Amino acid sequence: MRIILIGIQGAGKSTQGNILSKELGIPYLSTGHIFREMAKEKTKIGRYIKEVMNSGALIPDHKTLEIVSEYLKRPEYDKGYIMDGFPRTITQVEAFENGVDKVIYLNISDREALWRLSYRADDREDETLKAIRKRIQLFHQVTEPVIEHYRKKGILVELNGEKPIEEISKEILHKIKQ
């Protein structure tokens, strides 16, 4: 099964991705995690990714597609995956060649996202208030059309991401097994 998790930063994608991975026995993959790891590298691409992320901008489509496509060639993803943070743009959706079975949209308000992120334990360089606000704005501009695309395809599952974690997990499992 190939599952995509979509939601604004702070919606709980990584929390649900890790729970689903254990429940379904398929790996969880976060583009944010991949990019943060690459940003630590003292390479040209690492420095570039760090600069883009710290500004709150998105990694360009062609770079994101290249990196994600390469990761998904690994044997651990042959039986499926749970992907968080990709595809984020219509260009990425159209160029992404791996089929998607379900898209889970964890819908939370901007206010809730800001509140959650301001109380997150890990202080990351890419989580300044300015960067977070820019990412929220980009989510509305760039990713909402992706949500509509998957809604029209009939594979979108939209959930209230402000419910308790366990309730959301049960709802996701119920919806993807239908």
MODELLER restraints for C-alpha pairs under 7 A, 6 or more apart:
rsr = mdl.restraints
at = mdl.atoms
rsr.add(forms.Gaussian(group=physical.xy_distance, feature=features.Distance(at['CA:1:A'], at['CA:79:A']), mean=6.88, stdev=0.5))
rsr.add(forms.Gaussian(group=physical.xy_distance, feature=features.Distance(at['CA:1:A'], at['CA:80:A']), mean=4.76, stdev=0.5))
rsr.add(forms.Gaussian(group=physical.xy_distance, feature=features.Distance(at['CA:1:A'], at['CA:81:A']), mean=6.57, stdev=0.5))
rsr.add(forms.Gaussian(group=physical.xy_distance, feature=features.Distance(at['CA:1:A'], at['CA:101:A']), mean=6.25, stdev=0.5))
rsr.add(forms.Gaussian(group=physical.xy_distance, feature=features.Distance(at['CA:2:A'], at['CA:80:A']), mean=4.85, stdev=0.5))
rsr.add(forms.Gaussian(group=physical.xy_distance, feature=features.Distance(at['CA:2:A'], at['CA:81:A']), mean=5.07, stdev=0.5))
rsr.add(forms.Gaussian(group=physical.xy_distance, feature=features.Distance(at['CA:2:A'], at['CA:82:A']), mean=6.09, stdev=0.5))
rsr.add(forms.Gaussian(group=physical.xy_distance, feature=features.Distance(at['CA:2:A'], at['CA:100:A']), mean=5.12, stdev=0.5))
rsr.add(forms.Gaussian(group=physical.xy_distance, feature=features.Distance(at['CA:2:A'], at['CA:101:A']), mean=5.25, stdev=0.5))
rsr.add(forms.Gaussian(group=physical.xy_distance, feature=features.Distance(at['CA:2:A'], at['CA:102:A']), mean=6.79, stdev=0.5))
rsr.add(forms.Gaussian(group=physical.xy_distance, feature=features.Distance(at['CA:3:A'], at['CA:81:A']), mean=6.25, stdev=0.5))
rsr.add(forms.Gaussian(group=physical.xy_distance, feature=features.Distance(at['CA:3:A'], at['CA:82:A']), mean=4.70, stdev=0.5))
rsr.add(forms.Gaussian(group=physical.xy_distance, feature=features.Distance(at['CA:3:A'], at['CA:83:A']), mean=6.16, stdev=0.5))
rsr.add(forms.Gaussian(group=physical.xy_distance, feature=features.Distance(at['CA:3:A'], at['CA:100:A']), mean=6.15, stdev=0.5))
rsr.add(forms.Gaussian(group=physical.xy_distance, feature=features.Distance(at['CA:3:A'], at['CA:101:A']), mean=5.96, stdev=0.5))
rsr.add(forms.Gaussian(group=physical.xy_distance, feature=features.Distance(at['CA:3:A'], at['CA:102:A']), mean=5.01, stdev=0.5))
rsr.add(forms.Gaussian(group=physical.xy_distance, feature=features.Distance(at['CA:3:A'], at['CA:103:A']), mean=5.73, stdev=0.5))
rsr.add(forms.Gaussian(group=physical.xy_distance, feature=features.Distance(at['CA:4:A'], at['CA:82:A']), mean=5.79, stdev=0.5))
rsr.add(forms.Gaussian(group=physical.xy_distance, feature=features.Distance(at['CA:4:A'], at['CA:83:A']), mean=4.77, stdev=0.5))
rsr.add(forms.Gaussian(group=physical.xy_distance, feature=features.Distance(at['CA:4:A'], at['CA:84:A']), mean=6.04, stdev=0.5))
rsr.add(forms.Gaussian(group=physical.xy_distance, feature=features.Distance(at['CA:4:A'], at['CA:102:A']), mean=6.44, stdev=0.5))
rsr.add(forms.Gaussian(group=physical.xy_distance, feature=features.Distance(at['CA:4:A'], at['CA:103:A']), mean=4.65, stdev=0.5))
rsr.add(forms.Gaussian(group=physical.xy_distance, feature=features.Distance(at['CA:4:A'], at['CA:104:A']), mean=6.10, stdev=0.5))
rsr.add(forms.Gaussian(group=physical.xy_distance, feature=features.Distance(at['CA:5:A'], at['CA:13:A']), mean=6.08, stdev=0.5))
rsr.add(forms.Gaussian(group=physical.xy_distance, feature=features.Distance(at['CA:5:A'], at['CA:83:A']), mean=5.98, stdev=0.5))
rsr.add(forms.Gaussian(group=physical.xy_distance, feature=features.Distance(at['CA:5:A'], at['CA:84:A']), mean=4.87, stdev=0.5))
rsr.add(forms.Gaussian(group=physical.xy_distance, feature=features.Distance(at['CA:5:A'], at['CA:85:A']), mean=6.95, stdev=0.5))
rsr.add(forms.Gaussian(group=physical.xy_distance, feature=features.Distance(at['CA:5:A'], at['CA:103:A']), mean=5.93, stdev=0.5))
rsr.add(forms.Gaussian(group=physical.xy_distance, feature=features.Distance(at['CA:5:A'], at['CA:104:A']), mean=4.88, stdev=0.5))
rsr.add(forms.Gaussian(group=physical.xy_distance, feature=features.Distance(at['CA:5:A'], at['CA:105:A']), mean=6.05, stdev=0.5))
rsr.add(forms.Gaussian(group=physical.xy_distance, feature=features.Distance(at['CA:6:A'], at['CA:84:A']), mean=6.53, stdev=0.5))
rsr.add(forms.Gaussian(group=physical.xy_distance, feature=features.Distance(at['CA:6:A'], at['CA:85:A']), mean=6.49, stdev=0.5))
rsr.add(forms.Gaussian(group=physical.xy_distance, feature=features.Distance(at['CA:6:A'], at['CA:104:A']), mean=6.05, stdev=0.5))
rsr.add(forms.Gaussian(group=physical.xy_distance, feature=features.Distance(at['CA:6:A'], at['CA:105:A']), mean=4.71, stdev=0.5))
rsr.add(forms.Gaussian(group=physical.xy_distance, feature=features.Distance(at['CA:6:A'], at['CA:106:A']), mean=6.23, stdev=0.5))
rsr.add(forms.Gaussian(group=physical.xy_distance, feature=features.Distance(at['CA:7:A'], at['CA:13:A']), mean=6.84, stdev=0.5))
rsr.add(forms.Gaussian(group=physical.xy_distance, feature=features.Distance(at['CA:7:A'], at['CA:105:A']), mean=5.62, stdev=0.5))
rsr.add(forms.Gaussian(group=physical.xy_distance, feature=features.Distance(at['CA:7:A'], at['CA:106:A']), mean=4.99, stdev=0.5))
rsr.add(forms.Gaussian(group=physical.xy_distance, feature=features.Distance(at['CA:7:A'], at['CA:107:A']), mean=5.98, stdev=0.5))
rsr.add(forms.Gaussian(group=physical.xy_distance, feature=features.Distance(at['CA:8:A'], at['CA:136:A']), mean=6.35, stdev=0.5))
rsr.add(forms.Gaussian(group=physical.xy_distance, feature=features.Distance(at['CA:8:A'], at['CA:139:A']), mean=6.27, stdev=0.5))
rsr.add(forms.Gaussian(group=physical.xy_distance, feature=features.Distance(at['CA:9:A'], at['CA:113:A']), mean=6.47, stdev=0.5))
rsr.add(forms.Gaussian(group=physical.xy_distance, feature=features.Distance(at['CA:9:A'], at['CA:136:A']), mean=6.95, stdev=0.5))
rsr.add(forms.Gaussian(group=physical.xy_distance, feature=features.Distance(at['CA:10:A'], at['CA:113:A']), mean=5.01, stdev=0.5))
rsr.add(forms.Gaussian(group=physical.xy_distance, feature=features.Distance(at['CA:10:A'], at['CA:116:A']), mean=6.08, stdev=0.5))
rsr.add(forms.Gaussian(group=physical.xy_distance, feature=features.Distance(at['CA:10:A'], at['CA:117:A']), mean=5.84, stdev=0.5))
rsr.add(forms.Gaussian(group=physical.xy_distance, feature=features.Distance(at['CA:11:A'], at['CA:106:A']), mean=6.00, stdev=0.5))
rsr.add(forms.Gaussian(group=physical.xy_distance, feature=features.Distance(at['CA:11:A'], at['CA:107:A']), mean=6.89, stdev=0.5))
rsr.add(forms.Gaussian(group=physical.xy_distance, feature=features.Distance(at['CA:11:A'], at['CA:108:A']), mean=6.03, stdev=0.5))
rsr.add(forms.Gaussian(group=physical.xy_distance, feature=features.Distance(at['CA:11:A'], at['CA:113:A']), mean=6.36, stdev=0.5))
rsr.add(forms.Gaussian(group=physical.xy_distance, feature=features.Distance(at['CA:11:A'], at['CA:161:A']), mean=6.11, stdev=0.5))
rsr.add(forms.Gaussian(group=physical.xy_distance, feature=features.Distance(at['CA:13:A'], at['CA:84:A']), mean=6.40, stdev=0.5))
rsr.add(forms.Gaussian(group=physical.xy_distance, feature=features.Distance(at['CA:16:A'], at['CA:169:A']), mean=6.40, stdev=0.5))
rsr.add(forms.Gaussian(group=physical.xy_distance, feature=features.Distance(at['CA:17:A'], at['CA:28:A']), mean=5.80, stdev=0.5))
rsr.add(forms.Gaussian(group=physical.xy_distance, feature=features.Distance(at['CA:17:A'], at['CA:82:A']), mean=6.30, stdev=0.5))
rsr.add(forms.Gaussian(group=physical.xy_distance, feature=features.Distance(at['CA:18:A'], at['CA:28:A']), mean=6.22, stdev=0.5))
rsr.add(forms.Gaussian(group=physical.xy_distance, feature=features.Distance(at['CA:21:A'], at['CA:27:A']), mean=5.45, stdev=0.5))
rsr.add(forms.Gaussian(group=physical.xy_distance, feature=features.Distance(at['CA:21:A'], at['CA:28:A']), mean=5.63, stdev=0.5))
rsr.add(forms.Gaussian(group=physical.xy_distance, feature=features.Distance(at['CA:21:A'], at['CA:82:A']), mean=6.95, stdev=0.5))
rsr.add(forms.Gaussian(group=physical.xy_distance, feature=features.Distance(at['CA:26:A'], at['CA:80:A']), mean=6.04, stdev=0.5))
rsr.add(forms.Gaussian(group=physical.xy_distance, feature=features.Distance(at['CA:26:A'], at['CA:81:A']), mean=5.37, stdev=0.5))
rsr.add(forms.Gaussian(group=physical.xy_distance, feature=features.Distance(at['CA:27:A'], at['CA:77:A']), mean=6.83, stdev=0.5))
rsr.add(forms.Gaussian(group=physical.xy_distance, feature=features.Distance(at['CA:27:A'], at['CA:81:A']), mean=5.04, stdev=0.5))
rsr.add(forms.Gaussian(group=physical.xy_distance, feature=features.Distance(at['CA:27:A'], at['CA:82:A']), mean=6.19, stdev=0.5))
rsr.add(forms.Gaussian(group=physical.xy_distance, feature=features.Distance(at['CA:28:A'], at['CA:81:A']), mean=5.83, stdev=0.5))
rsr.add(forms.Gaussian(group=physical.xy_distance, feature=features.Distance(at['CA:28:A'], at['CA:82:A']), mean=4.62, stdev=0.5))
rsr.add(forms.Gaussian(group=physical.xy_distance, feature=features.Distance(at['CA:28:A'], at['CA:83:A']), mean=6.08, stdev=0.5))
rsr.add(forms.Gaussian(group=physical.xy_distance, feature=features.Distance(at['CA:29:A'], at['CA:82:A']), mean=6.03, stdev=0.5))
rsr.add(forms.Gaussian(group=physical.xy_distance, feature=features.Distance(at['CA:29:A'], at['CA:83:A']), mean=4.94, stdev=0.5))
rsr.add(forms.Gaussian(group=physical.xy_distance, feature=features.Distance(at['CA:29:A'], at['CA:84:A']), mean=6.22, stdev=0.5))
rsr.add(forms.Gaussian(group=physical.xy_distance, feature=features.Distance(at['CA:30:A'], at['CA:83:A']), mean=5.84, stdev=0.5))
rsr.add(forms.Gaussian(group=physical.xy_distance, feature=features.Distance(at['CA:30:A'], at['CA:84:A']), mean=4.61, stdev=0.5))
rsr.add(forms.Gaussian(group=physical.xy_distance, feature=features.Distance(at['CA:30:A'], at['CA:85:A']), mean=6.07, stdev=0.5))
rsr.add(forms.Gaussian(group=physical.xy_distance, feature=features.Distance(at['CA:31:A'], at['CA:84:A']), mean=6.31, stdev=0.5))
rsr.add(forms.Gaussian(group=physical.xy_distance, feature=features.Distance(at['CA:31:A'], at['CA:85:A']), mean=5.39, stdev=0.5))
rsr.add(forms.Gaussian(group=physical.xy_distance, feature=features.Distance(at['CA:31:A'], at['CA:86:A']), mean=6.59, stdev=0.5))
rsr.add(forms.Gaussian(group=physical.xy_distance, feature=features.Distance(at['CA:32:A'], at['CA:85:A']), mean=6.52, stdev=0.5))
rsr.add(forms.Gaussian(group=physical.xy_distance, feature=features.Distance(at['CA:35:A'], at['CA:49:A']), mean=6.68, stdev=0.5))
rsr.add(forms.Gaussian(group=physical.xy_distance, feature=features.Distance(at['CA:38:A'], at['CA:46:A']), mean=4.98, stdev=0.5))
rsr.add(forms.Gaussian(group=physical.xy_distance, feature=features.Distance(at['CA:39:A'], at['CA:46:A']), mean=4.16, stdev=0.5))
rsr.add(forms.Gaussian(group=physical.xy_distance, feature=features.Distance(at['CA:39:A'], at['CA:47:A']), mean=5.87, stdev=0.5))
rsr.add(forms.Gaussian(group=physical.xy_distance, feature=features.Distance(at['CA:39:A'], at['CA:49:A']), mean=5.43, stdev=0.5))
rsr.add(forms.Gaussian(group=physical.xy_distance, feature=features.Distance(at['CA:39:A'], at['CA:50:A']), mean=4.57, stdev=0.5))
rsr.add(forms.Gaussian(group=physical.xy_distance, feature=features.Distance(at['CA:40:A'], at['CA:46:A']), mean=6.31, stdev=0.5))
rsr.add(forms.Gaussian(group=physical.xy_distance, feature=features.Distance(at['CA:49:A'], at['CA:59:A']), mean=6.90, stdev=0.5))
rsr.add(forms.Gaussian(group=physical.xy_distance, feature=features.Distance(at['CA:52:A'], at['CA:58:A']), mean=6.74, stdev=0.5))
rsr.add(forms.Gaussian(group=physical.xy_distance, feature=features.Distance(at['CA:52:A'], at['CA:59:A']), mean=6.44, stdev=0.5))
rsr.add(forms.Gaussian(group=physical.xy_distance, feature=features.Distance(at['CA:53:A'], at['CA:126:A']), mean=5.77, stdev=0.5))
rsr.add(forms.Gaussian(group=physical.xy_distance, feature=features.Distance(at['CA:54:A'], at['CA:125:A']), mean=6.27, stdev=0.5))
rsr.add(forms.Gaussian(group=physical.xy_distance, feature=features.Distance(at['CA:54:A'], at['CA:126:A']), mean=4.38, stdev=0.5))
rsr.add(forms.Gaussian(group=physical.xy_distance, feature=features.Distance(at['CA:54:A'], at['CA:131:A']), mean=6.70, stdev=0.5))
rsr.add(forms.Gaussian(group=physical.xy_distance, feature=features.Distance(at['CA:55:A'], at['CA:131:A']), mean=5.81, stdev=0.5))
rsr.add(forms.Gaussian(group=physical.xy_distance, feature=features.Distance(at['CA:56:A'], at['CA:126:A']), mean=6.79, stdev=0.5))
rsr.add(forms.Gaussian(group=physical.xy_distance, feature=features.Distance(at['CA:56:A'], at['CA:131:A']), mean=4.03, stdev=0.5))
rsr.add(forms.Gaussian(group=physical.xy_distance, feature=features.Distance(at['CA:56:A'], at['CA:132:A']), mean=6.50, stdev=0.5))
rsr.add(forms.Gaussian(group=physical.xy_distance, feature=features.Distance(at['CA:56:A'], at['CA:134:A']), mean=5.60, stdev=0.5))
rsr.add(forms.Gaussian(group=physical.xy_distance, feature=features.Distance(at['CA:56:A'], at['CA:135:A']), mean=5.61, stdev=0.5))
rsr.add(forms.Gaussian(group=physical.xy_distance, feature=features.Distance(at['CA:57:A'], at['CA:135:A']), mean=6.69, stdev=0.5))
rsr.add(forms.Gaussian(group=physical.xy_distance, feature=features.Distance(at['CA:61:A'], at['CA:91:A']), mean=6.90, stdev=0.5))
rsr.add(forms.Gaussian(group=physical.xy_distance, feature=features.Distance(at['CA:61:A'], at['CA:92:A']), mean=6.08, stdev=0.5))
rsr.add(forms.Gaussian(group=physical.xy_distance, feature=features.Distance(at['CA:65:A'], at['CA:92:A']), mean=6.60, stdev=0.5))
rsr.add(forms.Gaussian(group=physical.xy_distance, feature=features.Distance(at['CA:87:A'], at['CA:93:A']), mean=5.55, stdev=0.5))
rsr.add(forms.Gaussian(group=physical.xy_distance, feature=features.Distance(at['CA:88:A'], at['CA:142:A']), mean=6.98, stdev=0.5))
rsr.add(forms.Gaussian(group=physical.xy_distance, feature=features.Distance(at['CA:88:A'], at['CA:143:A']), mean=5.22, stdev=0.5))
rsr.add(forms.Gaussian(group=physical.xy_distance, feature=features.Distance(at['CA:88:A'], at['CA:146:A']), mean=6.75, stdev=0.5))
rsr.add(forms.Gaussian(group=physical.xy_distance, feature=features.Distance(at['CA:89:A'], at['CA:142:A']), mean=5.61, stdev=0.5))
rsr.add(forms.Gaussian(group=physical.xy_distance, feature=features.Distance(at['CA:89:A'], at['CA:143:A']), mean=5.50, stdev=0.5))
rsr.add(forms.Gaussian(group=physical.xy_distance, feature=features.Distance(at['CA:89:A'], at['CA:146:A']), mean=6.02, stdev=0.5))
rsr.add(forms.Gaussian(group=physical.xy_distance, feature=features.Distance(at['CA:90:A'], at['CA:145:A']), mean=6.79, stdev=0.5))
rsr.add(forms.Gaussian(group=physical.xy_distance, feature=features.Distance(at['CA:90:A'], at['CA:146:A']), mean=5.56, stdev=0.5))
rsr.add(forms.Gaussian(group=physical.xy_distance, feature=features.Distance(at['CA:101:A'], at['CA:155:A']), mean=6.74, stdev=0.5))
rsr.add(forms.Gaussian(group=physical.xy_distance, feature=features.Distance(at['CA:102:A'], at['CA:155:A']), mean=5.03, stdev=0.5))
rsr.add(forms.Gaussian(group=physical.xy_distance, feature=features.Distance(at['CA:102:A'], at['CA:156:A']), mean=6.15, stdev=0.5))
rsr.add(forms.Gaussian(group=physical.xy_distance, feature=features.Distance(at['CA:102:A'], at['CA:176:A']), mean=6.89, stdev=0.5))
rsr.add(forms.Gaussian(group=physical.xy_distance, feature=features.Distance(at['CA:103:A'], at['CA:155:A']), mean=5.96, stdev=0.5))
rsr.add(forms.Gaussian(group=physical.xy_distance, feature=features.Distance(at['CA:103:A'], at['CA:156:A']), mean=4.76, stdev=0.5))
rsr.add(forms.Gaussian(group=physical.xy_distance, feature=features.Distance(at['CA:103:A'], at['CA:157:A']), mean=6.00, stdev=0.5))
rsr.add(forms.Gaussian(group=physical.xy_distance, feature=features.Distance(at['CA:104:A'], at['CA:156:A']), mean=6.02, stdev=0.5))
rsr.add(forms.Gaussian(group=physical.xy_distance, feature=features.Distance(at['CA:104:A'], at['CA:157:A']), mean=4.84, stdev=0.5))
rsr.add(forms.Gaussian(group=physical.xy_distance, feature=features.Distance(at['CA:104:A'], at['CA:158:A']), mean=6.02, stdev=0.5))
rsr.add(forms.Gaussian(group=physical.xy_distance, feature=features.Distance(at['CA:105:A'], at['CA:157:A']), mean=6.02, stdev=0.5))
rsr.add(forms.Gaussian(group=physical.xy_distance, feature=features.Distance(at['CA:105:A'], at['CA:158:A']), mean=4.68, stdev=0.5))
rsr.add(forms.Gaussian(group=physical.xy_distance, feature=features.Distance(at['CA:105:A'], at['CA:159:A']), mean=6.09, stdev=0.5))
rsr.add(forms.Gaussian(group=physical.xy_distance, feature=features.Distance(at['CA:106:A'], at['CA:158:A']), mean=6.33, stdev=0.5))
rsr.add(forms.Gaussian(group=physical.xy_distance, feature=features.Distance(at['CA:106:A'], at['CA:159:A']), mean=5.26, stdev=0.5))
rsr.add(forms.Gaussian(group=physical.xy_distance, feature=features.Distance(at['CA:106:A'], at['CA:160:A']), mean=6.08, stdev=0.5))
rsr.add(forms.Gaussian(group=physical.xy_distance, feature=features.Distance(at['CA:106:A'], at['CA:161:A']), mean=4.63, stdev=0.5))
rsr.add(forms.Gaussian(group=physical.xy_distance, feature=features.Distance(at['CA:107:A'], at['CA:158:A']), mean=6.87, stdev=0.5))
rsr.add(forms.Gaussian(group=physical.xy_distance, feature=features.Distance(at['CA:107:A'], at['CA:159:A']), mean=5.98, stdev=0.5))
rsr.add(forms.Gaussian(group=physical.xy_distance, feature=features.Distance(at['CA:107:A'], at['CA:160:A']), mean=5.23, stdev=0.5))
rsr.add(forms.Gaussian(group=physical.xy_distance, feature=features.Distance(at['CA:107:A'], at['CA:161:A']), mean=4.99, stdev=0.5))
rsr.add(forms.Gaussian(group=physical.xy_distance, feature=features.Distance(at['CA:108:A'], at['CA:160:A']), mean=6.53, stdev=0.5))
rsr.add(forms.Gaussian(group=physical.xy_distance, feature=features.Distance(at['CA:108:A'], at['CA:161:A']), mean=5.24, stdev=0.5))
rsr.add(forms.Gaussian(group=physical.xy_distance, feature=features.Distance(at['CA:108:A'], at['CA:162:A']), mean=5.87, stdev=0.5))
rsr.add(forms.Gaussian(group=physical.xy_distance, feature=features.Distance(at['CA:150:A'], at['CA:156:A']), mean=5.33, stdev=0.5))
rsr.add(forms.Gaussian(group=physical.xy_distance, feature=features.Distance(at['CA:161:A'], at['CA:168:A']), mean=6.94, stdev=0.5))
